[in-house]
């Protein structure tokens, strides 16, 4: 239960940062924090207490029905999501660095007012 609360807290903190901050760097960091909360939630959904890795060493079919296996799909999806998130973060920060160099401001409201 504590992991669900932690995941909800991270998503909430990330969304609050994105909604309240005017600095574009802080907005991107807030997006990354919210994404981490979603990752934690999905990993928590796939967790089974006293579950085993879904690797079968023994082919004793009678015992397989009694064993609880951990679902590997959420873990694989989270690994993919982490890679995509890091790439998105890198592209977003590179874009922000270029905008800040060009317009000399980090404030989102001032950037909105300027003409492209």
N, C-alpha and C positions, 0 to 999 in steps of 0.2 A: 504493500500500500504506500510505503514511503517513496518508492520510485515514481508512482503515479503523481503524487503530490509534487515531487521535485520536477518532473517533466512539465506539469501544469505551471509551476512557478517559473521555470525557465522561459516557457512560451509567453507567459504573461509579462515577465520582465522585458523580454525582447520586443513585444508589441508596444509596451509603454515607452520604451526608448525610441522606437520608430515613430510613435505618434507625438511625443513631446519635444524631442530634440530638433534643433534647427541646423546643426552641423552635419554635413553630408557624411563625413567619416563615422560619426556616432550612429547615424541611421543605418549604415551598412553593418556596423558591429552589432547593433540591435537585431538586424535580420539574421546574422550568424548565430546569435544567442537563441533566438526563437527556433532556428533550424536544429540546434543541438537539443532543445527540449523535445522536438518531434522525434529525433533519433532515439532519445532515451525512452520515450513512450513506446515506440515500436519494438525496441529491444525488450522492454518489460512485458509486452504482450506475448512475445515468443518464449518467455522464460517459464520453465516448469521446475518446481522444487524437487530435488532429488532425481531430476531427469538425466538421461545419458545422451551422449552424442549419438547421432543416427548412423553409427558405423557398426555393422554386424560382423563380429569376429567368429562367433559360433553359429552354426546353422541348425541349432536345436529349435525347431519350429514350435514346439510346445511352450517354451519359455518366452518366446517373442511376444505373445499376446499379453503377458503380465508386465512387460517392461515399458516404462514411460520414456519416450524419446522426446528430446527437445526439437522444436521445429526450426530447421536451418534457413527457411525462406526469409524470415524477417532479418536475420543476420546478413544474408547475401544482399538483400535490398538496401540495408543501411550502409554496407560497404560501398555499394554503387552510389548511393545518395551522398556519402561523404566526399567521394571523388568529384561528383558533379558540383557539390556545394563549394569545394575549395576552388575549382575552376571558375565558378561564377563569382566568387569573392575576389579572385585575382583580376578578372576582367573588370568587375565593378570598381575596384580600387584604382586600376590603371586609368579607367575612364574618368574617375573623380580627380585623380592627380592632374590629368590634362585639362579638365575644366577649371580647376583651381589655378593652374599656371596661366591659363588664358584670361580668366576673368578676375583673378586676384581676390577671390572671396570663397569662404566655405559655407556661408549662410544660404540655405535653400530658398528663402524668400527673396534675397537679392538676385540669386541666379535665375529665378522665375521671372523677375522683372526685366532682366536684360534681354536684348534682342539677339537672336542667333544670327 
